[in-house]
Amino acid sequence: MTEIKNPFITKGYISKEYFCDREEETADILSAINNGRDLILYGKRKMGKSALIKHVFHQLDNKIISIWVDLLPSVNFNDFLTLTANAVLSAFEEEDPLYKKIWAGMKKLRPTVTYDEVSGTPNVSFDLSDTSARIDTFSKLIRLLSSSSKKVVIALDEFQQIQEYPEKNIAEHLRTLLQSLPNVTVIFSGSDQHMLLDMFNKIDQPFYEFGQHLKLGPIDSDKYVDFIEAHFKKNKRKIERGDIYNIIEWCNHRTMNIQILANRLYSLHQKTITEADIQNMKDTILKEKEDIYYTLKRVVSKGQWKVLSAFAREGKVYAPYGKAFMQKYGFTNSSIIRRVVQFCLDKGLLYQSHDGEESFFELDDVFLRRWVEMTTV
């Protein structure tokens, strides 16, 4: 394994040593896999859904084939097919007899094959213009995989992308296929919580009541503090526990934001990280993103920016159309706020969640929220 110079990983997955907690969620996902239950993994953005899936895959024994497909780059079902095929190939060592069987079967599907110049490993792509041919080829690919005596688990990350495909009835075709394969378990996940849950919660959708739901919430603060402090101590560095709690709160308990700030602080190579160091690093991160946020301010309308700014300053907004919130931020027309809130939900700028039975809205980008708080708008 490559030497890790900074224990706070901001992309991918390395090992259990650099992964914080998620013990209950890991157990829940392993139970679903071992008992043949499909799973919908959802939660706020940047909570670590993809890293959790990869963490779980590292816990599986060699009797289970694990395949992770990132569907974010896909714009149609032909892309879906190509990405899945390459993810299947990358799940095996070339010496594995099962790899050879699957590769031989995949070549019968007549993909375009290229080879990596360095590793020599094959990459496949499909260019099928007919939707039915794409569906049929995908079905053959998955059935080829499921013909193994081993159990198969496929993680379809950013699964909500299929809603944007131009092809018709993709969800119907996928459900029909996936529910017919008893030895294949599927994990559906995505960064657009609103769109993903609509696919599985609305009665008129093909995937309605398909699989077990698992909501990914924030990591327990005490455990995260222990994790961060331990890695600093391991390398003979010091950071106060109270300051770590401050980091977690400032990052709104978002795993990726916490990892980014901890990574940057660790990279200072100081024996002691002070409160001033933390504040300077916060300012540095927000300064680096300033051009992005000023661009956002220019492309939305003044009314939309006013609403976004109010949500940023408020934090959690439980009653955006109520008299108290409107008066506090100088709004006079609740219907305008409603339109802006819907626009921001559709664009992923806001998300809606709940504390128990009480629903609230919140800015999705934690760093944007903090930037608005520190700037005069």
N, C-alpha and C positions, 0 to 999 in steps of 0.2 A: 504494500500500500504506500502511496505517495506520502512523504512527510508533511504533516499539517502544522504550519507555523502559526496559524490563528484558529483557535478552537471554535469560534463563533461563525458557523457556516452560513453563508447568505445565498447559496444556490446548491441544488442537488442534495445528495445524501452520502455520507462517508461511512459512519458506523454508529453503534449504540453509544459509544463514548461521547459523541458530539451531538447527541439527540436528547432533548430535555423531556422527561416525564412521558405523558400520553400512555401510561400503563393501562388504564381502564379502557381507553379507546382501542388500543392495540389488542387487548383481550377480546373486546366485542367484535372486532373485524376478523380475528383469527377464528372465533366461534362461528361467525357467519360462513367463512370459507370452509371450515372443516365439516359444517353441517349443511352445505349446499344452498345457503341463502344468498340471493343477490342483495346488494347493498347500495343505498344512495347516501353518499357522504357529502354533507353540505355545511356551510357556515360562512362567516364573513370572509372577505378577501384577506389574503396574507396571514391566515391563521396556521398555515403549514399543512394543508390537505395533501398535496403531492408528496411532501417529505414523509408524512405519516404512512402513506401507501407504500412507499419504498422501504420504510422502516419495517413495516409488517412483512413485506416480501423477503426481507433478510432474516425473518424468524421462521420462514417455511422450510420444511425438509425437502430433500431431493425427490420425494414422491409427488410433489406438486409442481406443475409448470406455471410460472408467473410471468405475465406479459403486461407491460405498461405502455399505453398508447396515448401520446399527447396530440389531441385533435385541434389544438388552437390554430395551427397553420392551415387547417383544411377549409376550403370554400365550397366543396361539393362532395358527392359521395365517391367520386373517383379518387379524390385525395384521401378520403376516409379509408378506402380499400388499400391504397398504396402505403399509407402510414401504418396500418394494421399489419400488412404483409411484412414490412421491414422490422416492425417490433417483434413479430413472431420469430423471424430469423435471428435477431439479436438476442433472443432469450436463451439460445443454446450455444454450446461450444461446437465447433465444426466437427470434432471427433465423435460427438454424440451420435449413436445410431439413429436416434429419433430425429435429429437434425437432418441426417441424410435422407430419411424417409420423407420428411416434410418438404425438403428442398426438391426432391424428385417429383413429389406430387404437385408442388407449386409451379414447377417449370411446365407442367401439363396445362396450366391455366394461361400460358403464353404471355407472360409479362415481358417488358423490355428490361434487360439485365445489363447493368454496368458493374465494374469492379473498382473498389477503392485502390488508388495507386500505391498507397503505403501498406495497408494490411492485406489487400487482395480479397477482402470479403465482398460478397455480392450485394448489390442494392437493386431492388426491383421497382418498377413503376408500371402502372396500367394506364392505357389511353382508350377507354371504352366509351363511345359516344351514346350508347343506348343504356337507359337506366335499368332495364330488366337484365341486361347482360352484366352490369355492375353488381346488382343484387345477387344474381346467380353465381358469379365468381366469388363474391364474399362468402356466400353460403358454403360453397365448396371448400374454400380456405378454412373456415371455422370447423366444418365437419371433418376435414382432414386432420386438424389439430385435435379434435375431440375423439378421434378414432384411437388415440393412444390409450393405454391402460391406466395412465396417470391422470390425476385430477388436474383441471386447468382453471386458473383464475386470471381474468382479463380486467385490467383497470382502464376504463375509458375516461381519461381526464379531459376536462373542458367539453363534456358531452353535450352541453347546451348548444354547441356549434351546429348540430344537425338541424336546428330550427332555422338556420340561415341558408341551408342548401336550396338550390333551385329545383332539385328533383322532388316530386310529389310522393307522399306516403312513405317516406323513409322510416319514420318511427314505427309505423304499422309493420313493415317488413322486418325490422330488427326485432321487435317484440315476438313476432311469430317464430322467427329463427331461434332466438336466445332462450325462449321458454321450452323449446323442444330438445334441449341438450342437457340432460341431468348431471353430467360430469363437468360442466362448465359453469363457473360462478363468475358473475360480473359485478365490478364495483364502478358505479357511476359517480363522477364528481365534477365540480366545475367552480370557476371563480365568480360566475354570475349567479348568485344564490337565488335571486328573484326568478330568473328565467328557468333555471334548473328545477326548482320546486314546482313551478307551474306545470312542467312536463309530467310530474309524478303525482300531483295533488288534485289536478282538475279532472272532473269526472268524464269530460269529453275528450281527454287525451289518451292515446294508445297505451302509455305506460302508467296509467292510473292504477294505484295500489300494486305496483310491481316492486317487490323487494322490501327489505328492512331499511328504515330511515335511521341515520346516525348524525346528530348535530355536533359539529366540532366547535366547542367554546374555547375560552382562553385557558392557558395553562395556569394552574394554581400559582399564585404570586410567591408563596413561601418556597415552593419547589423550584421556581425559576430563579429566585434569589440564591438559593443553595447552589444551583447549577452554575450560575455566573461566578459567584464567589469562589467556588471550588476550582474553577479553571484559572482564575487569577492567582489563587494560592498555589496551585500546582506549579506555576512558573514564577513563584516567589514575588508576586505582585499583590498589592493591596487595594481594595476598593470597599468603602463602607457599605454595610448592608442597607442603611437608610437611603443612601444614594442610589442603590440598585432598585429599591422600591420606587424611588422617584423616576427612574428611567422607565420602569414598567408602566407606571401611571401616565407619564408624558407620552408614551407610545400607545396609549389607550389599550394596553394588553394585547396588541397585535404582534404575533410571533415574529414576522419578518422585520417589522420596524425595530423591535427590540434587538434582534440579531444584528441588524445594520449598525445600530448605535453602539452595541457592545463590541462589535468587530472593530469599529473605528477607534474606540477608546483603547482597546487592547493593542492596536497598532501604534499607539504613542510610545510604547516601549519604556514606560516609566515605572519606577518601583511603586509609586503611590499615585492613584487617580483621585484628584480632589474634586470638590463640588464645582470649582471654577473651571476645571478641565472639562467636566461634563457639560456645563453651560456653553463653553466655547465650541464644543463639538456639535451641540444642538444647533447653534447659530451657523456653524460652517455648513452643516447638512442643508439647512433651510436656504442659505445663501446660494448654494450650488443649484437648488431647484427653482430659484427665483425667476429665471427666464421662462421656464415652463408655466409657472403660475401667472406671470404677467401676460403670457400668451393666452392662457385660458380666460383671463379677465377681459382681454380684447375681443375674443371670439363669441362670448356670450353677451346677451343684452344687459343693459344697466340694471333692469329689473331682476333678471336672473342672478346677476352678481350680488345684488343687494340681499336677495333671499339666501344665497349661498353663504355670504358673509355673516348673516344673522344666525344661520345654523352652526357655522364654525364657532362663533363666539358663545353660543348657548350650550354647545356640546350635544346632549341628548334633548331632542325636542319632542315632547309628548303631545302637545296641543298646538300645532302650527297655525291652525285656523281660529284659535281661541283669542279672546279679547286681550288677555294679559300679554301673550307673546306679540301680538300685532301692535299693541301700544308701546311696548318696550323697544321695538325696533322701527317704529314709525310707519307701519303699514296701515292702509285704510280699506283695502279691498281683498277679502279672503279668497275670492274666485281667482284672482291673479296668482296668489300664493299656491293655490291648488294646481293651476296649470304649470307653474314653475316646478313644483315638487314632482309632478308626474314626468315632466321633461328630464329632470335630474335623476329620477329613478331609472328611466329608460336609457339614459346615457351612462349610468353607473357612477354618477357623482354623489348620489345619496343612496343609502340602503335603509330598509325598514326592518326592525327587529322588535323584541319585546322583553320586558322584565316581568316574568310571571304572566299575569293577564293584561298588563298595561303595555300598549304598543308605543314605539317611539321611532323617530327618524334621526339619522346621524350622517355626517360627512363620511364618505368611504375612505378618502385619502387622509390619513392621520397627519402626515407632514403638511398637507395643504391647510388643514385645520389649524395647526400650530403657526404656520406662516401668516395666516389671516389674523390670528390673535396678536402677533408681534408687529404687524404693520398697520399704518394708518391708511385706511381705504376710503 
